[in-house]
């Protein structure tokens, strides 16, 4: 079997196929370093190896791995952590038989203690973030409860003021009606007395 046919057969067994052909990943890296800059973005190196000349991914799996790499790098940047190309590939793709997936057999993985420390740090950061989110949620719930309590108190106070105002108006109305009634009775009494005096003058006994 020809070498090209064997390579094609081997690639057909992979779940994620690269688009670099017979060119090694390290050669691709060297080309990018010469063309772009001395600092090669690990995620962009992966993208270079797994997209064709038109920028189309070789598979959906390759695109998902790139997105995971990019997200991992962004998280490290946000946390102020440094990372190497080998660390990114080891974290996302893992190790196999003493080499780093995606970088070829010539690249050796970092000591397991390094990855363990990074994983522990990441877990610590995630736990801290969860605690902060929980604290914010608890504070928000407390604020909402206090707001609801004050609203109930304000409504109760407004209702009490309304009752007192209604009672005041009722008392004033009753007092006004009582005054009007007394004035009317006094007017009737005065008119009756005047009428009786006039009648006596006209009809003396």
C-alpha positions in Angstrom: 0.0 0.0 0.0 1.3 3.5 -0.9 2.2 5.9 1.9 -0.5 8.4 0.7 -3.2 5.7 0.7 -2.1 4.6 4.2 -2.2 8.2 5.5 -5.7 8.7 4.0 -6.9 5.5 5.6 -5.4 6.6 9.0 -7.1 10.0 8.7 -10.5 8.3 8.0 -10.4 6.7 11.4 -10.0 10.1 13.2 -13.1 11.9 14.6 -11.3 15.2 13.8 -9.3 15.5 10.7 -6.7 18.2 10.1 -6.2 20.1 6.9 -2.4 20.4 7.0 -1.7 17.5 4.8 1.7 16.0 5.2 3.0 19.2 6.8 3.7 18.8 10.5 2.0 21.0 13.1 5.3 22.3 14.2 6.1 23.4 10.6 2.8 25.2 10.5 3.6 26.9 13.7 7.0 28.0 12.4 5.4 29.4 9.3 2.9 31.4 11.4 5.7 32.6 13.6 7.6 34.0 10.6 4.5 35.5 8.9 2.7 37.0 11.9 4.7 37.4 15.2 6.8 35.6 17.7 3.7 35.0 19.9 1.5 32.4 18.4 -2.0 32.1 19.8 -2.6 28.4 20.6 -6.3 28.5 19.5 -5.3 30.2 16.2 -2.7 27.6 15.6 -5.3 24.9 16.0 -7.6 26.8 13.7 -4.9 27.0 11.1 -4.4 23.3 11.1 -8.1 22.4 11.0 -9.5 24.8 8.4 -9.0 24.7 4.7 -7.7 27.5 2.6 -11.2 29.0 2.4 -11.5 29.0 6.2 -14.0 26.2 6.4 -13.6 23.7 9.3 -12.8 20.1 8.5 -15.5 19.1 11.0 -18.0 20.4 13.5 -15.9 18.7 16.2 -12.8 20.7 15.2 -14.8 23.9 15.5 -16.1 23.0 18.9 -12.5 22.2 20.1 -11.3 25.6 18.8 -14.1 27.4 20.7 -13.2 25.6 23.9 -9.6 26.6 23.5 -10.5 30.2 22.8 -12.8 30.3 25.9 -10.1 28.7 28.0 -7.6 31.4 26.9 -10.0 34.2 27.5 -10.7 32.9 31.0 -7.0 32.8 31.8 -6.6 36.4 30.4 -9.5 37.6 32.6 -7.9 36.0 35.7 -4.5 37.3 34.8 -3.0 33.9 34.3 -0.3 33.0 31.8 -0.5 29.9 29.7 1.6 28.1 27.2 0.7 26.4 23.9 1.3 23.0 25.5 -0.8 23.8 28.5 -3.8 24.9 26.4 -3.6 21.8 24.2 -3.1 19.5 27.2 -6.1 21.1 29.0 -8.5 20.9 26.1 -7.3 17.8 24.1 -5.5 15.9 26.9 -2.4 13.7 26.7 -1.8 10.4 24.9 1.2 8.1 25.3 3.6 10.8 26.4 2.7 13.5 23.8 0.3 16.4 23.5 -2.7 15.9 21.2 -2.8 18.4 18.4 1.0 19.2 18.5 2.5 16.0 17.3 4.6 13.3 19.0 7.7 15.6 19.2 6.0 17.8 21.9 6.0 16.4 25.4 3.2 17.2 27.9 3.9 19.2 31.0 4.2 17.4 34.4 0.9 16.2 35.7 1.4 18.3 38.8 1.2 21.4 36.7 -2.1 20.4 35.2 -3.3 19.4 38.6 -2.4 22.8 40.1 -4.1 24.6 37.2 -7.2 22.5 37.5 -7.3 23.1 41.3 -6.9 26.8 40.7 -9.6 26.8 38.1 -11.9 24.9 40.5 -11.1 27.4 43.3 -11.9 30.3 40.9 -15.2 28.7 39.9 -16.2 28.1 43.6 -15.3 31.7 44.4 -17.4 32.9 41.5 -20.4 30.7 42.6 -20.1 32.0 46.2 -20.1 35.6 44.9 -23.1 35.0 42.7 -24.9 33.3 45.6 -24.1 36.3 47.9 -25.4 38.7 45.3 -28.6 36.7 44.9 -29.1 36.6 48.7 -28.5 40.4 48.9 -31.0 41.0 46.1 -33.6 38.8 47.8 -33.1 40.6 51.1 -33.6 44.0 49.3 -36.7 42.7 47.6 -38.1 41.5 50.9 -37.4 44.9 52.6 -38.9 46.7 49.7 -42.1 44.6 49.9 -42.3 45.2 53.7 -41.9 48.9 53.3 -44.6 48.9 50.6 -47.0 47.1 52.9 -46.3 49.5 55.7 -46.8 52.5 53.4 -50.1 51.1 52.2 -51.2 50.4 55.7 -50.2 53.9 56.8 -52.1 55.4 53.8 -55.2 53.4 54.6 -55.0 54.5 58.3 -54.7 58.2 57.2 -57.7 57.8 54.9 -59.8 56.3 57.7 -58.9 59.2 60.0 -59.7 61.7 57.3 -63.1 60.1 56.7 -63.8 60.0 60.4 -62.9 63.7 60.7 -65.2 64.6 57.8 -68.0 62.6 59.3 -67.7 64.3 62.7 -67.6 67.8 61.0 -70.6 66.9 59.0 -72.6 65.8 62.0 -71.6 68.9 63.9 -72.6 71.1 61.0 -75.9 69.4 60.8 -76.4 69.8 64.5 -75.6 73.5 64.3 -78.0 73.9 61.4 -80.7 72.1 63.3 -80.2 74.2 66.5 -80.3 77.4 64.4 -83.5 76.3 62.7 -85.1 75.5 66.0 -84.1 78.9 67.5 -85.5 80.6 64.4 -88.8 78.8 64.8 -88.9 79.6 68.5 -88.2 83.3 67.9 -90.8 83.4 65.1 -93.4 81.8 67.3 -92.8 84.2 70.1 -93.0 87.2 67.8 -96.3 85.9 66.3 -97.8 85.4 69.7 -96.9 89.0 70.8 -98.5 90.4 67.6 -101.6 88.4 68.1 -102.0 89.6 71.6 -101.8 93.2 70.5 -104.5 92.7 68.0 -106.7 90.6 70.2 -106.3 91.8 73.8 -108.2 89.9 76.4 
